[in-house]
Amino acid sequence: MTVLRHRGQGPALAALCGVLLCCVAGCAPDAPDGEAVYEGTPPAVSTPAQMRVVATTGFGANVLFDAVVALDEDTTAMAMLASLAEVETSYGDCFVDAVNGVGGAPHGGKVDWFYCMNGIMADSGACDYVLRDGDVEWWDFHDWSFRRNVSATIACFPSIFVNGYEGQTRPSLVAFEQPFASDAERIAQTLRDAGSGDVKVTPVSGLTSGEKEHSNIVLVATAVAEPVQEIYALWDKLGLFTQLEDGELHVFSAAGEEVARFTEGAGVLEAMQNPWNPSGTGACENVVLLVSGCDMDGVRAAADALIIDATESLPLWCGAVIVDGALQSVPGMTG
């Protein structure tokens, strides 16, 4: 595979693309006054397929590599990983034991490599997942003794809304409590700018059961909203590392220890596979991205964290808390 760029090299890639476009244009050498003259119909300029591949440890705390690469047709997630790193495998070469020498559970502990596609924890082996243009493939080596069922990450925004899973993309909607109508519209526009197409914006009170079950949802609401309460009632099943209770935001470590507690102004971003999907929370069909907080200021701080332009993305963490405008990783790290 050809590595096009690592993250942070956007200007260099843009300059290269500009040179290539000038070459493809086929301008006649005798164009008057510097104007481009095409012979016949101008040729269509096709963009080569590409994707992003990331390998981290500790739920994204440490980055091993992060690259945007060219994508050949029918490439699997395992083949792509092996083209970028030294990979040790087992179980028919489809289970990753180590990446660039990182692997192995100390003292028989519950620590392994997991991978997500566009923010959703994959339900198939990496040897079987065929990549598509724009996909985000994330590998992370982490402790699963407390949360084995981490079903999605905040990196699902905007990737799952734009690229879907295995090429299937569900409708997108932003549901909000009434005080956050303008925040919801800004988030929806961010999704549209990223390429998710038509995005519906609706009050939480107007959500239909069908929309809840079959959509990708960004939920902008306080802890008193019924859907937020339903989510946190299932926080163990959904693999969450935060808990909103009685106006307090609790943050837990990968080992399940409470490492932080906030009572005002703090926001939270937590992602999960859609808990209302009739096919279950492991169906890899749709997600809910929760935008909430201790209070209204916290919700708005979380919403602001999602207002990104098309060249940016959220950190590849399971979730985040927003304190004084800064994102902190979830699960919280001890030590």
N, C-alpha and C positions, 0 to 999 in steps of 0.2 A: 504494500500500500504506500502511496505517496503522502507524506505529511505536508499539508499545505501551509499550516502555521500553527504555532502554539498560541494560547490565549495571550493577548496583549500585543500582537503583531498586526492588528487590523490595518493601520495606515500603509504598511509595506505591502500587504495583500491587495489593498485598493489600488496602489500605484501599479502593481503588476497587472491587475485586471485592466487598468486603463491602457497600458501598453498593448495588451492582447487585443482589446477592442479596436484600437487604431489599426492594428495589423489586419484584423478580420474585415474592417470596413471596405477595403479595396478601393480607395480613392484613386481616381485617374490622375496621372502625373501632370496633365495640362489644365487642371481645374483653374478657372479664372478667379482672380481676387481672393485666392485662398479658400474658395468654397469647395466642398466635397461634391464630386459628381460620380454617381453610380451608373454602371453599365447594366441596364435592366433593373430588375427588382432587387433592392438591398437585401443581402443575405440575412437570415435570422441568426441571432446570436444566442446560442444555447449555453446555459450555465452547467458546468460539470457537477455531477452528484457529489455531495460531501456530507460529512457528519462530524459530530464531536464525540471523543472518547476520553474518559477520565478514570483514573485509578486513585483511590484514597484509602486511608485507614482511619479508624475511630469515628465513623459516621461523618466523614468528610473533614475531620480535624487536620489531617496531614495529607498533602497532595503528593503522589508519586509522579504522575504526569497528567497533562491536560492538553489535548491537541485536537485541532480540526484537520480532518484527513479526507482525501479523495475516496470515493466509494465505488467499487466495481459491482456490477450486477450479480445477484445471488450470493453475496458475501454474508456469512453467518457472524453472529456476535463473537463466537469463539475464535473464528479465523481472524477477525479484525483485531482482537486482543493479542493473539499470538503474533501478528505482524508488527506490533508495537512494543512488545515486552517479552522477556523470557518467562514462559509459563510452565509450571509443573502441574500435571493433571493426574486424575485417577478415574475409575469407573468408566472405562471405555473412552478416555480422553475428553470427557464432557463435564467433569467436576474439577474445578480449579482448586489446587492445593496451595500454590504459591505464585506470586507475581513479582518478578525481579528480586527473588530471594525472600520476599515477605510472605510468611504463612506459617501454618502449624499452630496448634492450640497448646500453650504451655501447661504442663501438668495435667493434660487431658481435659482442659477447660473447654467451654463452649464458645469458640472463636473460629469464624470461618469467613470465606469470601462469598459475597452475595452480589447480584447485579440487578440493576433497574434499567428499564427502557422508557425514556421520556418521562421519568419520574415515578413509574409504576414498577413495583417489585415483580420481576418476570415469573410467569407460571410455567415456563418451559425451559429445557436445557439450552445452554448457550450454543450448543452444536446445531440446534434446530431453529433458532430465531434468525430469520432472514432480514437483514437491515434494509432500510429505505432512506431515501434522500431526506436530510434534515434531522435524522434520529439523534438522540443523545444517549449514549451507552455509558453507564456509570457502574464501576466495580468498587466495592468497599469491603474492607476486612475489619470486622467488628465483633464485639461480644454480643451474644444473643441469649444470655442466661436470664435476663429480665424480660426482654421483648423479642420474641422470635417472629412475631407476625407484624413486622413493620411493613405495611402494605404499599406505602407511597411516600414521596418526599416533596418538600416545597419546590424542588426543581421541576415538578410537574407544571409549574407556571413559568413560562407559557407553553412549554413543549408538548404536553399531552393535549392541550387545547388546540394546538396547531397540527401536530403530526400524528396524534392518536397512538394506538397500540396495535402492532401488526397491520398497520395501514387503515385501521378502522377508527374513525373519529366521531365521537358523540356530539350532539348539540351543546352549545355553551351558553350558560346564563350566569348573571350576577344577581344574587338575591340579597336584599338589604332591609334592615330596620329603618324606619322613616327618617331619623336624623342623619342617616348616612347616604341619602340619595345621590348627592353630588359626588361623593367618594366612589360610589358604585359605578356611576357613569364614567368617571375617570379610569377606573380599572377596566371597564368594558372597552373603552377606547384603546387602552394599552394592548388588550387582546386583539382588537381589530388591526391595530398597527403591526402586530407581530404576524398577522396572516391567518387568524382563526375564522375569518369570514363574519357572517352575521352573528351577533352576540345579543341575547335578550337581557334586558334589565328589568327586574320585577321586585316589588315589595315581598318580604318574607310571608306576609299574610296572604299574598296572591299566588303562592306556589301551589301547583296542582300535584297530586300524587304521581301522575305520569312524569311530570318534569323532575320531581325529586328522584324518581327511580331511574330515569334513562338519560339524564344530562350530566355533563361536567359542570360543577357548580363552584362558584366563588361565593362564600357565605360571609357577608359583612354584618356583624351583629354582636350585641353584648351577651353576657352569660345568661341573662334572663330570657332570651329568645328560645322558644320551644325547640327548634332544630339544634341549637347549640347544646341545650340540656340533653337532648337525645344522643348527641355525639359523645358527650362526656360520660353518660351512663354506660357507654360501650367502650370506654377509653382503653381498657385492657385488651379486649378483642381487636380493637382497631390499631393497637400498637403505638399508642401515644405516650409521649414523655412529659406532657404537661397536664395539669388538672385545674380547671376553674371552679371555684367553690366559694359561695358567700362573699363574692367580691375580691377574693384572693387568687392570685395566680401562682401555682406551685410548679417548680421545675425539678425534674429528676435526672439522675445520671444514668449511664448505660447499665449500671448495676442495680438500679432501682432505688438509690438513695436520694432523698430530697436535698438538693444543693442550693436552692434559692426560693425565696418567697417574696411576692410583690403585692402591695395593697393599693397602689394608685399609680396612674400614668403609664403603666407597662402594657405593651401590646403583645400579641402572640400570633404566629403563623404556624398552623399544623395542617399537614396533608394526610389524606387517607383514601383508600378506595371507598367508593360510595356506599355508605352503610344502608341505604334504602334500595339498593339494586336487588331485584328479586333473585338474581343468579348468585348472590353472595358477595362477600367482601374480598374474595380471592379471584373474582372472575376476570380481572384485568380489562374491564370495559370502560369504567368511568371513575372519576375522582371527585372529592370535595376538598377544596382548600378553604380552611377556616381562617377568617380574619376577625380576631376578637381581642379582648383585653380586660383588665380589671375594671375599667370604666370607659366613658365615652372618649376621653383623651387617649386612652390606650388603643381603642379600636381605630381611631383616626391615625395614630402612629403606625399601626400595622398596615392600614390601607395605604399610607404614604410610601411604605416600603415596597409596595407592588407597582408604583407608578414609575416604570422603567421604560427606556427607549428600546428600539429594536436591536441594538447592539449589546445590550446588557442582559444579565440573567441573575436570578437569585443564587446564593451559594448552594452547593450540593450537600445540604444538610437535611436531616429528617424534618426539622422544624427550626423555628427561631423565636426568640423573644426580643422585643424592641424596647430599649431603655434609654431615655435621653436621646432618641433619634438614632441610636446605634444598634445594629443587629448582633445578637449573641446566639451561639449555637445551641440547639436542642438535639440530642440530650445534653444537659450541662455536664461539663467535664470536672472531675475531682482533681485535687492536687494543684 
